[in-house]
Amino acid sequence: MDPGSRWRNLPSGPSLKHLTDPSYGIPREQQKAALQELTRAHVESFNYAVHEGLGLAVQAIPPFEFAFKDERISFTILDAVISPPTVPKGTICKEVNVYPAECRGRRCTYRGKLTADISWAVNGISKGIIKQFLGYVPIMVKSKLCNLYNLPPQALIEHHEEAEEMGGYFIINGIEKVIRMLIMPRRNFPIAMVRPKWKTRGPGYTHYGVSMHCVREEHSAVNMNLHYLENGTVMLNFIYRKELFFLPLGFALKALVSFSDYQIFQELIKGKEDDSFLRNSVSQMLRIVMEEGCSTQKQVLNYLGECFRVKLNVPDWYPNEQAAEFLFNQCICIHLKSNTEKFYMLCLMTRKLFALAKGECMEDNPDSLVNQEVLTPGQLFLMFLKEKLEGWLVSIKIAFDKKAQKTNVSMNTDNLMRIFTMGIDLTKPFEYLFATGNLRSKTGLGLLQDSGLCVVADKLNFIRYLSHFRCVHRGADFAKMRTTTVRRLLPESWGFLCPVHTPDGEPCGLMNHLTAVCEVVTQFVYTASIPALLCNL
């Protein structure tokens, strides 16, 4: 359906002709599609997060393993479900469902119950599944989990809402809060950049680099860079739990595949076989690996696992090779599933980096719309929920240790159910994020800022209220920059961003608004079968 068709049939101006209409003042059978379209990106992204996205996030959480009394304990989250807002069990009431108007009046949070199925195993033998309540999470108004979903205008009025209620916001302590849509780097695409600040990262570093914002299916994100050094070698840079790590590219390539040095050499110089400088640079990168006594893939994995396992917090019984595999799964090209694909991606980024350093290609413009995407409220909600589920598993181990210090704890279902109640409650972290807009995260979620993520949906007037749902923000860090390049309206933004709807002063050019016909993609189509289909044509 053409998104602009909803706006072409609107009246050109105000009119009083409907005052004498017999149906004037009677609620319509259906809400106006044009108004519902304004908040569709918020509502549909949340719907995706709490249904398909939540299932993907649970599958992506690795089993949490630890040692307890000479036994290897493993906890795995099999499934998680968020329920619509209802009154607590045992409450005597006429209506079980909770509606947003009640939460506004009581100054409470419109929230649903989060429950999960936890599988536990001892020494690799499954012992059972426990259904556990983990806390309450906020529910977006007019989403599929909201009790107002799909209600006609007459029913909305009966529940003390406006006839054209659009939703798209959360109710936190009685206040309507909106998660800002942020502009992020384009996912899974190598962007060649020139950053003078990169020279300060260490001796020999230059201002040339290739950056990639790696994002998984469940929207977990990691930022990864390749740095060009003055001696012609390349350094791989990634972030794990807000710590910056540097790894010579040769180690990463040798650890990912069992190719010979000659095969790796040929892949890196592909298309530039006659470039003597490139050949010498690649040879030097492979020589650095050999100088550390690592000539095979297994030796490189063992070397990296020994170096990084202190920071990874993997179980003691994991061999170094498995610790290194964990590192690559969590930090290096996380959007790719096989190590071979990661190898070819790093080779592609390396060739682009050398082309940038030698002036054979231009740097990409990170301020251009083609190199950007929008972080929707549902994606942020899902990323935060996944991290808190992982943190809950860690809190269970801490509760185990505390309990074992006081009494003799045996591993059975009854004891586990008691210890599960000692885990962290997910209610307060969510309410803090939505109430203050500040992110408390051990990983940073791959975001460029940790504050200003949520704003109050103030209703000074209706147009001001609508602007909250069409606003896209470049990021808080860019407001401190003295350059005006990030604030410029580029020609390719025409039709996507409104050229005049931006505030004066500090946020000018950083806080923009989507046009009426611009749509934000919230539904993701799986393309795994497309290559096989193309091969059969």
C-alpha positions in Angstrom: 0.0 0.0 0.0 1.3 3.5 -0.9 2.1 5.3 2.4 1.2 8.6 0.8 -2.3 7.6 0.0 -3.4 8.1 3.6 -2.5 11.8 3.3 -3.8 12.6 -0.1 -7.5 12.3 0.9 -7.3 14.7 3.8 -9.3 18.0 3.6 -7.3 21.0 2.4 -8.5 23.2 5.4 -10.8 23.5 8.3 -14.5 23.4 7.7 -17.8 23.9 9.7 -20.0 21.9 7.4 -20.0 18.9 9.8 -21.7 20.8 12.6 -25.1 20.1 11.1 -24.3 16.5 10.3 -26.6 14.1 12.3 -23.6 11.9 13.0 -21.5 14.7 14.4 -20.2 13.8 17.9 -20.8 10.1 17.4 -17.6 8.1 17.5 -16.5 6.6 14.2 -16.4 2.8 13.6 -12.7 2.9 12.9 -9.8 5.2 13.8 -8.3 7.4 11.2 -5.4 5.6 9.4 -3.3 8.8 8.9 -3.0 9.4 12.7 -2.3 5.8 13.5 0.4 5.9 10.9 2.4 8.5 12.9 3.2 6.1 15.7 3.2 2.8 13.7 7.0 2.6 13.9 6.9 2.7 17.7 4.1 0.2 18.1 5.1 -2.3 15.5 8.7 -2.4 16.7 7.5 -3.2 20.2 5.2 -5.9 18.9 8.2 -7.5 17.1 10.3 -7.2 20.2 7.9 -9.0 22.6 7.0 -11.8 20.2 9.5 -12.9 17.5 12.3 -10.8 18.9 12.0 -12.2 22.4 12.2 -15.8 21.1 15.4 -15.0 19.1 16.9 -13.2 22.1 16.3 -16.2 24.4 17.9 -18.5 21.9 21.0 -16.3 21.6 21.7 -16.4 25.4 24.4 -19.0 25.9 24.0 -21.5 28.8 25.5 -20.1 32.1 27.9 -22.7 33.6 29.7 -22.7 36.9 31.3 -25.2 39.3 29.6 -26.0 42.6 30.9 -28.8 44.9 32.9 -30.5 42.2 29.9 -30.5 39.9 29.3 -28.6 36.7 26.0 -26.7 37.0 24.4 -25.3 33.9 21.3 -23.0 33.6 19.6 -22.3 30.2 16.7 -20.0 29.5 14.4 -22.0 27.2 11.6 -19.6 26.8 10.3 -16.2 28.1 6.8 -14.8 27.9 5.5 -11.3 28.7 1.9 -11.2 29.8 -0.6 -8.4 29.3 -1.2 -6.1 32.4 -3.6 -7.7 34.9 -4.3 -7.4 38.6 -2.3 -9.7 40.9 -3.8 -13.2 41.5 -6.1 -13.4 44.5 -7.4 -9.9 44.1 -11.1 -9.6 44.3 -12.2 -7.3 41.5 -14.8 -6.9 38.7 -12.3 -6.4 35.9 -9.1 -8.4 35.7 -7.4 -6.4 33.0 -5.6 -3.2 33.8 -6.0 -0.2 31.5 -3.7 2.8 30.9 -6.2 5.3 32.4 -6.0 3.6 35.8 -2.2 3.8 35.8 -2.3 7.5 35.0 -4.6 8.1 37.9 -2.8 6.0 40.4 0.7 7.2 39.3 1.9 3.7 38.7 3.5 1.9 35.8 1.6 0.1 33.1 3.5 -3.2 33.1 3.2 -6.9 32.4 4.6 -10.0 34.1 7.8 -11.6 32.7 8.1 -15.3 33.2 10.8 -17.7 31.9 11.3 -21.4 31.6 14.7 -22.3 33.2 16.4 -25.6 32.4 19.0 -26.8 34.8 21.6 -29.6 34.4 24.3 -31.2 36.4 27.4 -32.5 34.7 25.6 -32.3 31.3 22.6 -34.3 32.5 19.3 -32.4 32.3 17.4 -32.4 35.7 14.2 -30.5 34.8 12.6 -27.2 33.9 11.4 -24.6 36.4 9.0 -21.8 35.5 10.2 -18.6 37.2 8.8 -15.1 37.6 11.5 -12.6 36.8 9.7 -9.2 37.4 7.5 -6.7 35.6 8.4 -4.9 32.4 6.6 -1.8 30.9 4.1 -2.3 28.2 3.6 0.1 25.3 0.2 1.5 25.0 -1.8 0.2 22.0 0.7 -2.6 21.4 -0.5 -6.2 21.1 0.1 -6.8 24.8 -1.9 -3.7 25.7 -5.5 -4.2 26.7 -6.5 -1.4 24.4 -5.3 -3.2 21.3 -7.7 -3.2 18.3 -10.5 -1.5 20.3 -12.8 0.7 18.3 -13.2 4.4 19.2 -16.4 3.8 21.2 -14.6 1.2 23.4 -11.6 3.5 23.8 -13.9 6.3 25.1 -15.5 3.8 27.6 -12.0 3.1 28.9 -11.3 6.9 29.4 -9.1 7.3 26.3 -9.3 9.6 23.3 -11.2 8.2 20.3 -8.1 8.6 18.1 -5.7 7.3 20.7 -2.5 6.3 18.9 -0.3 4.8 21.6 3.4 4.4 21.0 4.4 5.5 24.6 4.9 3.9 28.0 3.3 4.9 31.3 5.9 5.1 34.0 4.8 6.2 37.5 1.8 7.8 35.8 3.8 9.8 33.3 3.8 9.2 29.6 7.3 8.4 28.3 8.6 8.0 24.8 11.7 6.1 23.7 13.6 8.3 21.3 14.4 7.0 17.9 18.2 7.3 17.5 20.3 7.4 14.3 22.8 4.6 14.3 25.5 3.6 11.8 24.3 1.3 9.1 24.4 -2.3 10.4 26.8 -5.0 9.0 28.4 -2.7 6.5 32.1 -1.7 6.4 32.4 2.1 6.5 35.8 3.7 5.6 36.5 6.7 7.8 39.2 9.1 8.6 39.4 10.1 12.3 42.4 12.2 13.5 41.6 11.1 17.0 42.6 7.5 16.1 46.2 8.6 16.0 46.2 8.9 19.9 45.3 5.2 20.3 48.9 4.1 20.3 52.3 4.5 18.7 52.2 4.0 14.9 48.4 4.4 14.6 47.1 6.5 11.7 43.8 8.3 11.1 42.7 5.7 8.6 40.2 3.0 9.6 37.2 0.8 8.6 34.4 0.6 11.1 31.5 -1.9 11.2 28.4 -1.8 13.5 27.7 -5.6 13.7 24.1 -6.4 14.7 22.6 -9.9 15.2 19.0 -11.0 14.4 17.9 -10.2 17.9 19.6 -6.7 17.6 22.5 -7.3 19.9 25.2 -5.0 18.6 29.0 -4.7 18.8 31.2 -2.0 17.3 34.4 -3.2 15.5 37.2 -1.3 13.8 40.2 -2.0 11.7 43.1 0.4 12.2 45.8 1.1 9.6 49.3 1.4 11.1 52.3 3.4 9.8 54.3 0.2 9.1 51.5 -1.1 6.8 50.0 -3.6 9.2 46.4 -3.7 10.5 45.1 -3.8 14.0 41.7 -5.2 14.9 39.8 -3.3 17.6 36.7 -4.4 19.4 34.8 -3.7 22.6 33.8 -6.2 25.3 31.9 -5.1 28.4 32.9 -1.5 27.8 36.6 -2.4 27.6 38.7 -1.7 24.5 40.8 -4.6 23.1 43.3 -4.6 20.3 44.3 -7.7 18.3 46.7 -7.9 15.3 44.7 -8.9 12.3 46.9 -11.9 11.5 46.0 -13.6 14.7 42.2 -13.2 14.0 42.5 -14.5 10.4 44.6 -17.5 11.5 42.3 -18.4 14.3 39.1 -18.3 12.2 40.1 -20.8 9.5 42.5 -23.6 9.0 43.9 -22.2 5.8 47.6 -22.1 5.0 49.5 -18.8 5.2 49.7 -18.8 1.4 45.8 -19.1 1.1 45.4 -16.2 3.5 48.0 -14.2 1.7 46.2 -14.7 -1.7 42.8 -13.7 -0.2 44.2 -10.4 1.2 46.0 -9.3 -2.0 43.1 -10.4 -4.3 42.9 -7.9 -7.2 46.2 -6.3 -6.2 48.7 -9.1 -6.9 51.2 -6.6 -8.5 51.2 -4.2 -5.5 54.6 -4.9 -3.8 53.7 -2.7 -0.8 50.5 -4.7 -0.1 52.4 -8.0 -0.5 55.1 -6.9 2.0 52.4 -5.6 4.5 50.5 -8.9 4.4 53.7 -10.9 4.7 54.6 -8.9 7.8 51.2 -9.4 9.4 51.6 -13.2 9.0 55.2 -13.1 10.2 54.1 -11.5 13.5 51.9 -14.5 14.2 54.8 -16.9 13.4 57.1 -15.0 15.8 54.8 -15.9 18.7 55.2 -19.6 17.9 51.7 -20.0 16.3 51.8 -21.8 13.0 48.5 -23.6 13.1 44.9 -22.7 13.8 44.9 -24.7 17.0 48.1 -23.0 18.3 46.6 -19.5 17.6 43.3 -20.4 19.4 45.3 -21.7 22.4 47.4 -18.5 22.4 44.3 -16.2 22.2 42.3 -18.2 24.8 45.2 -18.0 27.2 45.4 -14.2 26.8 41.7 -13.3 26.9 40.1 -15.9 29.2 40.7 -13.7 32.3 38.4 -11.0 30.8 35.8 -13.4 29.4 34.8 -15.1 32.7 34.4 -18.5 31.1 34.3 -21.6 33.3 37.6 -23.0 34.5 37.2 -26.3 32.7 36.9 -24.6 29.3 40.2 -25.2 27.3 41.9 -22.2 25.8 40.6 -23.1 22.4 37.0 -23.0 23.6 37.6 -19.7 25.3 38.9 -18.2 22.1 35.8 -19.5 20.2 33.7 -17.8 22.8 35.6 -14.5 22.1 34.9 -14.7 18.4 31.3 -15.6 18.9 30.7 -12.6 21.2 33.0 -9.9 19.7 34.1 -10.5 16.1 31.5 -10.1 13.2 28.8 -11.3 15.5 26.2 -11.0 12.7 27.9 -13.9 10.8 27.3 -17.5 12.0 30.3 -19.4 10.6 34.0 -18.6 11.1 34.6 -18.9 7.3 32.2 -16.0 6.7 33.9 -14.0 9.3 37.3 -14.6 7.7 36.1 -13.4 4.3 34.4 -10.4 5.9 37.7 -9.3 7.6 39.6 -9.8 4.4 37.1 -7.6 2.6 37.4 -4.9 5.2 41.2 -5.1 5.0 41.2 -4.6 1.3 39.0 -1.6 1.7 41.3 -0.2 4.4 44.4 -0.5 2.2 42.5 1.2 -0.7 41.5 4.0 1.6 45.0 4.5 2.9 46.5 4.6 -0.6 43.9 7.0 -1.9 42.3 4.5 -4.2 38.8 5.1 -2.7 37.1 7.9 -0.9 36.1 7.8 2.7 32.4 7.1 3.4 30.3 9.8 4.8 28.8 8.7 8.1 26.4 11.6 8.1 24.8 10.5 4.8 21.5 8.7 5.1 22.8 5.8 3.1 25.2 4.9 5.9 22.6 5.3 8.7 19.7 3.5 10.2 17.1 4.1 12.9 17.2 2.4 16.3 13.6 1.8 17.1 12.1 1.7 20.6 11.4 -2.0 20.3 15.0 -2.8 19.4 16.3 -0.9 22.5 13.8 -2.6 24.6 14.8 -6.1 23.3 18.6 -5.4 23.7 18.1 -4.2 27.3 15.9 -7.2 28.1 18.4 -9.7 26.8 21.2 -8.2 28.8 19.1 -8.3 32.0 18.2 -11.9 31.4 21.9 -12.7 31.2 22.5 -10.7 34.3 19.8 -12.7 36.1 21.6 -15.9 35.4 24.8 -14.5 36.9 22.9 -13.3 40.0 21.8 -16.9 40.6 25.4 -18.1 40.8 26.1 -15.3 43.4 23.0 -16.4 45.4 24.3 -20.0 45.3 27.7 -18.9 46.7 26.1 -16.9 49.5 23.7 -19.7 50.4 26.5 -22.3 50.4 28.6 -20.2 52.9 25.8 -20.3 55.5 24.2 -23.7 55.1 24.8 -27.0 53.3 22.9 -26.7 49.9 21.9 -29.7 47.9 21.0 -29.6 44.3 17.3 -30.3 43.9 14.2 -28.6 42.5 12.9 -27.3 45.8 16.2 -25.6 46.7 16.6 -24.2 43.3 13.1 -22.6 43.4 14.0 -20.9 46.7 17.4 -19.7 45.3 15.7 -18.4 42.1 13.7 -16.0 44.2 17.0 -14.5 45.4 18.0 -13.4 41.9 17.8 -9.8 40.8 14.4 -8.4 40.0 14.1 -7.0 36.5 11.4 -4.5 37.5 13.6 -1.7 38.9 16.2 -1.6 36.0 13.4 -1.2 33.5 11.6 1.5 35.5 14.9 3.4 36.0 15.7 3.3 32.3 12.3 4.6 31.3 11.9 7.1 34.2 15.3 8.8 33.8 16.4 7.9 30.2 19.8 6.8 31.6 21.2 3.4 30.6 22.8 1.3 33.2 24.5 -1.4 31.2 27.7 -3.5 31.6 28.1 -3.8 27.8 26.8 -0.4 26.6 24.5 -2.3 24.1 26.7 -1.0 21.3 25.1 2.5 21.7 27.0 5.8 21.3 25.3 7.3 24.4 23.9 6.3 27.8 21.6 9.2 28.6 18.7 11.0 27.1 17.1 7.8 25.7 13.6 8.6 27.0 11.6 11.8 27.1 8.3 12.9 28.5 5.5 13.0 25.9 4.4 16.5 26.9 1.1 17.7 25.4 1.6 21.5 25.1 -0.4 21.1 21.9 -1.3 18.3 19.6 1.4 19.0 17.0 4.1 19.2 19.7 2.8 15.8 21.0 3.0 14.2 17.5 6.5 15.5 17.0 7.8 13.1 19.7 6.9 10.1 17.6 8.4 11.4 14.4 11.6 12.7 15.9 15.0 11.1 15.1 18.0 12.2 17.1 21.6 12.0 15.9 23.0 11.4 19.4 24.1 13.4 22.4 27.8 13.1 21.7 27.4 15.0 18.4 26.1 18.1 20.3 29.5 18.7 21.7 31.2 18.8 18.3 32.3 22.2 17.1 32.0 21.2 13.4 28.8 21.7 11.5 29.2 18.8 9.2 26.9 16.5 11.3 24.2 19.2 11.2 24.0 19.7 7.5 20.9 18.6 5.5 22.3 16.6 2.6 20.5 16.2 -0.7 19.8 12.5 -0.2 17.8 13.3 2.9 15.1 14.9 0.8 11.8 13.0 1.2 13.0 11.2 4.4 13.7 14.1 6.8 11.7 17.4 7.0 14.1 20.2 5.9 12.6 22.8 8.3 11.3 20.9 11.3 14.4 21.1 13.5 14.8 23.2 16.7 17.0 26.3 17.1 20.1 26.4 19.2 22.2 23.4 20.3 20.1 20.5 18.9 19.7 22.3 15.5 20.3 19.7 12.7 20.8 16.9 15.2 17.1 16.5 16.1 15.2 16.0 12.9 11.7 14.7 12.1 10.6 12.2 9.6 8.3 13.2 6.7 4.7 12.0 6.7 5.4 9.5 3.9 8.6 8.1 5.4 8.3 4.7 6.9 10.7 3.0 9.4 11.3 -0.7 8.8 10.1 -2.7 11.8 9.5 -6.2 10.3 12.5 -8.2 9.3 12.3 -10.8 6.5 14.6 -13.7 6.7 16.7 -14.1 3.5 18.5 -17.3 4.2 16.7 -19.1 1.3 17.4 -16.4 -1.3 20.9 -17.6 -2.4 19.7 -21.2 -3.0 16.7 -19.8 -4.9 19.0 -17.6 -7.1 21.2 -20.6 -7.8 18.2 -22.6 -9.1 17.1 -19.9 -11.6 
